[in-house]
Amino acid sequence: MTAKTLSMWTNDCDYVIAYSAADADWVCAEGTGFSHADEHGELPGEAWERVPDDKPWTRLFPDEPGKESITKTAREWCESEGRGYHSCTEY
């Protein structure tokens, strides 16, 4: 049996940590209540793009004045956060 590997995924707005593009949509739906799947549960192929493991990503905290931003690679975020909704670029 092959172990599943978490990756960071984006749809150009939301960033999630998931096992696959299909799983990314489920994670996003769990985190936001919105899914890209159609009425049959099928995902459009272009909905999610895998973020390269070595790409730096900075999390900002606009709702928490004085809290410093945190920068890690996508791989480091996966390892520290685990599967789940990560962030959104629309704030």
Buried (B, 14 or more C-beta within 10 A) or exposed (E): EEEEEBBBBBBEEBBBBBBBBBBBBBBBBEBEEEBBBEEEEEBEEEBBEBBEBEEEBEBEEEEEEEEEEEEBBBBBBBEEBEBEBBBEEEE
